[in-house]
């Protein structure tokens, strides 16, 4: 019994050790540089044609821009696809034919694909594979061949579309898992255009891949120190300038190596920093902050971001300019150039020159029956400088007077007599 007990204890400890070892082998990491390249990993060159954008157009790559398009080492772009780490095949499709059609929806646009789950819960996905080339195994090891590059699904030519998903099955930026790997860095070849269009990786490519051969850029550094991603420096040149009555433009200088930025404002009501919802997209170096009506000053802070981390915050305060005094309004002068001209048998056109600063006019006629001045109902709208007075049949002459109006007051009357 004692011997049996020792064996059970030994087996239990052995199982625990193997379990811990498996976690280290299976898990995907952006920092330990242990993941194999998914295509011809023993080759001397890794051909990349799309990252967050397509190299030729700069358009977003797929729905998320987080995958990688990779060519194989063969002349036509084909090659062998390998599992990047140990895992279990959870989903695969091998029903699509090679059609070379970017609008093909077979396999949910992935075409023939394999999705592998790793022990930390993360996934890797390999798409557009050649029909009948997919592995039949359920459990695969790192570096084990799982298929061949094809052009099935939404694909216009031979290539592998490669994606990585986090443990909650959300897409992650696949290239972030390789960008700091010194062995991969020297093998990468980037299709011309990625250094120009990629918002996330373009600056990094331009700094480290300056040798062009054909339509690809290759590594130009001499060691890993030249390409290692480091946290970006804090933004400089912050400015906060009035944009409107309740808005301000916040801007800063672009930070070398930054792939995005984070902006916060200080909530004076909550006494805490909060993400500014006005700042979008996250790669811009300026934006307009709105709703600045309650306080005289507003605090903002900005930091740069890349795959290595974040910079320190850089802070700025926007002080609302003092309201300028409204220009003084003066009482308008009396209208000039009054005319009274026959318009019809019983009508006359009354007109005058526009008065500077006037916002409207008042017109009256002299009621001979009532011996008093009365507002002329024919005059409308009140901003016009002419109108037709009607009902002029009883008397031989009619008197009119006009004055200008604005917020400061009214002018003196100017009078004219119309004689039939």
Buried (B, 14 or more C-beta within 10 A) or exposed (E): EEEEEEEEEEEEEEEEEEEEEEEEBBBBEBEEBBBBBBBBBEBEEBBBBBBBBBBBEBEBBBEEBBBBBBBBBEEEBBBBBBBBBBBBBEEBBBEBEBBEBEEBEBBEBBBBBBBBBBBBBBBBBBBBBBBEBBBEEEEBEBBBEBBBBBBBBBBEEBBBBBBBBEEEEEBBBBBBBBBBBEEBBBBBBBBBBBBEBBBBBBBBBBBBBEEEEEEBBBBEBEEEEEBBBEBBBBBEEBEBEBBEEEBBBBBBEBBEBBBBBBBBBBEEEEEEBEEBEBBEEEEBBEBEBBEBEEEEEBBBBBBBBBBBEBBEBBBBEBEBEEEEEEEEEEBBBBBEEBEBEEBEEEBBBBBBEEBEBBBEBBBBBBEEEEEEBEEBEBBEEEEBBEBEBBEBEEEEEBBBBBBBBBEEEBBEBBBBEBEE
